[in-house]
Amino acid sequence: MKLATYTTDGSESRLGFLHNNTIVDMEDFGEISNFPLPNDMLELIDMGFEVIAEITDLIENTSREDLEEVSYALDVITLLAPIQKPRKNIIGIGLNYTEHVAESARTLDTTGKLPQKPIIFSKPPTTVTGPNTEVLLNTKLTQQLDYEVELAVIMAKKGKYISPENALDYVFGYSIINDISARDCRREGQWIVSKGQDTFAPMGPYLVTKDEIENPHNVNLSLKLNGVEKQNSNTKLLLFNVNALIEDLSTVFTLEAGDIIATGTPAGVGAGQNPQEWMKDGDVMEATVEGIGTLINTVRAI
Ligand code: MG
């Protein structure tokens, strides 16, 4: 199921799902199905992953006419970030594709050695922005704005010391995050100023439930800048895969329902180009992950 957070009028955010190329409103669908459903992504996740099978059954038992009553054409709604306000920082993973480790060592302050454990950083909830919004290039802070397409993992439930064998049981679904990075804002190896500025985590367009992604370790991901392909890889090349990341992260801190892990970016970032390429006002990024969609954002200099 492709879940969406959306608005019809620009003020109230609503929860829905994609069906027959329309967005069915989740709360209204619950009402016509006599099965109360929430109006918020995190509240839906809190119901447990089993709710997805129940909703799927209900859809099958609902007539097309009844579904149309509670749905909107895609061109009359605006998609928002699937989780607009995460309950805690997004967990980011650095240097998690071999080629990106190599390009970073050529041009940034990293060593080029493959990490022996995941490199963990975080992005505050205020980094989140939706599809088709502006990513702010704050010229007071940076002249080196960069893009990073990533598979994002959304957790389904609380866990500590999760074994890699059971890790996917704790996953609710997947989305796309463009891990925007200001390369000249690292401070003595600390990445949060580089990664944590407002609008630095475009997310969406959908949260795809895990049953729709047969194998999260064989998913193509790519990014175009102004129509030119810059990144193109596959999650099979992750150094630490989703299972290993969940094992490691849950050893450090308790993972909870709705937590978001941005799993790292492949090669092809602007910092790795020769000469280096930094984004400027008006640049358009298209981040695509197979099975999820394409997340489009524009750079706006302030
Ligand atoms: Mg990244």
Residues whose N, C-alpha, C, O or C-beta is under 5 A from the ligand:
A	BS01	MG	I93 E148 D179 G264 T265
